[in-house]
C-alpha cells in the first residue's frame, strides 16, 4: 500500500469519506487482544423474511444511551476504559465527540453485514460514523442510490469516517469473504443527535 502520512478525504457524490489505512497500526495488536478478551460479546437475533435468525457476527453496544437498530433495542454496557480512550482519540481527529459505539466481531469470513445505512433517527440528519478496524482485512462495499459503487479493503488499524449526506444516499456492506480466516473486530463510533 505504500507509506501514509495521514488521513485522505475521498471525493464522493453526496457525502464525505475520510480514509486513513494505517491510522492506528502501532496500537492495533494491543487493542485487538484487549477487546477480544474483555468485551461481553453476544450473538443477537434478528428477523429476516418473517423468521428469527442469528446475526452472522457477535456484537456489543457500549455508550451513554440504549440504541435501536434492526427493529431491536440494544441496552448499553458501560464504557470499557480502552474504548473510551479510543473515542477521545477519534474526537481529536474528527472534530466531534462520540457517546456510543457498536462493536462487531466477525469470527471468520462467513460472518458479514448486509447492505444498510446508519440512518437511525436518534443519530440526527447527517451523522458522522467513525469506524476502526482491527484484525483480518475485509472488503467494504459502498453503493450510491444512483448506482455508483466503491470498494475499500479495511486493514488492521485502519480508520474510515463517513460524514455529510452519506447515510441518505449511500449504503454500505461487509460481504462474506471465503479466504478470510482470521477474526476482525470493528468499532463504529457515533453520537446521539435527535435534532
Secondary structure per residue as TSV (DSSP state, phi and psi in degrees):
chain	resnum	aa	ss	phi	psi
A	1	X	-	360.0	-19.8
A	2	X	-	89.4	-178.4
A	3	X	-	-93.3	137.7
A	4	X	-	-116.8	134.6
A	5	X	-	-101.1	-12.5
A	6	X	S	175.6	-172.5
A	7	X	-	-70.7	153.5
A	8	X	E	-129.3	124.7
A	9	X	E	-83.3	122.3
A	10	X	E	-90.1	137.3
A	11	X	E	-72.5	124.8
A	12	X	E	-133.5	149.7
A	13	X	T	-76.5	120.0
A	14	X	T	60.7	55.8
A	15	X	E	165.7	168.1
A	16	X	E	-126.8	135.9
A	17	X	E	-134.3	116.4
A	18	X	E	-97.6	131.5
A	19	X	E	-129.5	119.8
A	20	X	E	-136.5	90.6
A	21	X	T	-60.9	-31.6
A	22	X	T	-119.2	33.1
A	23	X	T	-54.8	-42.5
A	24	X	T	-126.1	33.0
A	25	X	H	-59.6	-38.7
A	26	X	H	-65.9	-32.8
A	27	X	H	-95.9	-11.8
A	28	X	H	-58.9	-43.6
A	29	X	H	-62.0	-46.6
A	30	X	H	-64.0	-45.0
A	31	X	H	-60.1	-46.0
A	32	X	H	-62.6	-44.8
A	33	X	H	-62.5	-42.9
A	34	X	H	-64.9	-47.5
A	35	X	H	-68.0	-38.8
A	36	X	H	-59.2	-35.7
A	37	X	H	-84.8	-38.8
A	38	X	H	-95.1	-23.7
A	39	X	S	-78.4	136.6
A	40	X	-	-79.7	74.6
A	41	X	-	-63.0	142.6
A	42	X	B	-136.4	151.1
A	43	X	-	-101.7	112.1
A	44	X	-	-87.9	164.8
A	45	X	E	-105.9	149.1
A	46	X	E	-139.2	161.4
A	47	X	E	-99.2	122.0
A	48	X	E	-132.5	126.8
A	49	X	T	52.0	40.2
A	50	X	T	82.6	4.1
A	51	X	E	-134.2	156.8
A	52	X	E	-83.9	130.4
A	53	X	E	-136.8	159.9
A	54	X	E	-74.1	137.3
A	55	X	-	-63.1	141.1
A	56	X	S	-82.8	55.0
A	57	X	S	178.2	168.0
A	58	X	E	-103.1	154.1
A	59	X	E	-150.7	170.0
A	60	X	E	-158.1	133.1
A	61	X	E	-103.5	125.5
A	62	X	E	-127.5	137.2
A	63	X	E	157.1	-157.6
A	64	X	S	-100.0	-0.4
A	65	X	S	-155.2	151.7
A	66	X	-	-70.8	148.6
A	67	X	E	-121.4	134.9
A	68	X	E	-113.0	120.4
A	69	X	E	-151.8	158.1
A	70	X	T	53.3	33.8
A	71	X	T	75.5	7.3
A	72	X	E	-128.8	145.1
A	73	X	E	-90.8	132.0
A	74	X	E	-106.7	120.0
A	75	X	-	-73.4	139.0
A	76	X	-	-77.5	149.2
A	77	X	B	-103.7	157.9
A	78	X	-	-62.4	152.9
A	79	X	-	-58.5	131.2
A	80	X	-	-78.9	139.2
A	81	X	H	-54.2	-39.7
A	82	X	H	-65.1	-44.1
A	83	X	H	-65.7	-37.1
A	84	X	H	-65.6	-39.2
A	85	X	H	-65.1	-38.9
A	86	X	H	-62.0	-40.9
A	87	X	H	-60.2	-39.1
A	88	X	H	-64.8	-39.7
A	89	X	H	-62.6	-42.3
A	90	X	H	-67.7	-33.7
A	91	X	H	-59.6	-40.5
A	92	X	H	-70.0	-27.7
A	93	X	H	-81.6	-43.9
A	94	X	H	-91.0	-17.9
A	95	X	S	77.4	20.0
A	96	X	S	-150.5	155.0
A	97	X	-	-85.7	161.6
A	98	X	-	-128.0	137.2
A	99	X	-	-122.4	13.7
A	100	X	E	-161.9	154.1
A	101	X	E	-149.5	133.3
A	102	X	E	-97.7	119.4
A	103	X	E	-101.2	131.1
A	104	X	E	-122.6	139.2
A	105	X	E	-118.1	114.9
A	106	X	E	-98.0	108.4
A	107	X	-	-73.3	-23.6
A	108	X	S	-167.9	-179.0
A	109	X	T	-67.4	-14.4
A	110	X	T	-83.3	-17.9
A	111	X	-	-74.9	143.2
A	112	X	-	-156.9	177.1
A	113	X	E	-138.1	125.4
A	114	X	E	-76.0	177.1
A	115	X	E	-62.4	130.4
A	116	X	E	-164.4	169.2
A	117	X	-	-124.5	146.8
A	118	X	-	-88.2	74.3
A	119	X	-	-119.9	29.9
A	120	X	-	-63.0	140.8
A	121	X	G	-54.8	-35.8
A	122	X	G	-68.4	-11.1
A	123	X	G	-86.5	-7.9
A	124	X	-	86.1	-178.3
A	125	X	T	-72.7	-37.1
A	126	X	T	-133.2	73.4
A	127	X	-	-70.1	149.9
A	128	X	-	-100.3	126.1
A	129	X	E	-117.2	118.6
A	130	X	E	-106.8	118.9
A	131	X	E	-114.1	121.5
A	132	X	E	-108.8	129.2
A	133	X	E	-110.8	136.0
A	134	X	E	-132.5	138.3
A	135	X	E	96.0	-143.8
A	136	X	S	-54.3	121.9
A	137	X	-	-60.4	139.8
A	138	X	E	-137.5	151.9
A	139	X	E	-72.8	139.3
A	140	X	E	-126.1	122.2
A	141	X	E	-107.3	141.3
A	142	X	E	-125.6	138.0
A	143	X	E	-138.3	119.8
A	144	X	E	-78.9	152.0
A	145	X	T	-60.6	-22.8
A	146	X	T	-88.8	-1.1
A	147	X	S	112.9	-18.5
A	148	X	-	-60.2	140.4
A	149	X	E	-129.8	148.4
A	150	X	E	-134.2	154.8
A	151	X	E	-140.1	134.8
A	152	X	E	-127.1	152.9
A	153	X	E	-102.3	112.4
A	154	X	E	-84.1	108.5
A	155	X	-	-97.2	169.7
A	156	X	T	-58.3	116.1
A	157	X	T	89.7	9.8
A	158	X	E	-85.4	157.8
A	159	X	E	-125.8	131.8
A	160	X	E	-129.0	128.3
A	161	X	E	-122.5	122.8
A	162	X	E	-102.9	129.9
A	163	X	E	-146.6	-178.2
A	164	X	T	66.9	-137.5
A	165	X	T	-88.2	12.3
A	166	X	H	-54.6	-43.7
A	167	X	H	-71.4	-13.0
A	168	X	H	-82.9	-35.2
A	169	X	H	-116.9	-12.1
A	170	X	E	-122.5	148.5
A	171	X	E	-118.6	157.5
A	172	X	E	-138.7	158.7
A	173	X	E	-153.9	155.0
A	174	X	E	-120.6	97.3
A	175	X	-	-75.7	165.9
A	176	X	-	-59.6	150.9
A	177	X	-	-145.5	98.3
A	178	X	T	-55.3	-36.9
A	179	X	T	-82.9	-3.1
A	180	X	-	-84.1	106.4
A	181	X	-	-101.8	-19.7
A	182	X	S	-87.8	171.0
A	183	X	-	-83.6	139.8
A	184	X	E	-121.9	131.8
A	185	X	E	-112.8	131.4
A	186	X	E	-126.7	135.8
A	187	X	E	-120.0	122.6
A	188	X	E	-113.5	106.5
A	189	X	E	-85.0	142.7
A	190	X	E	-150.7	170.7
A	191	X	-	-131.9	134.9
A	192	X	-	-71.7	127.5
A	193	X	-	-153.7	72.7
A	194	X	-	-67.4	-1.9
A	195	X	-	83.1	360.0
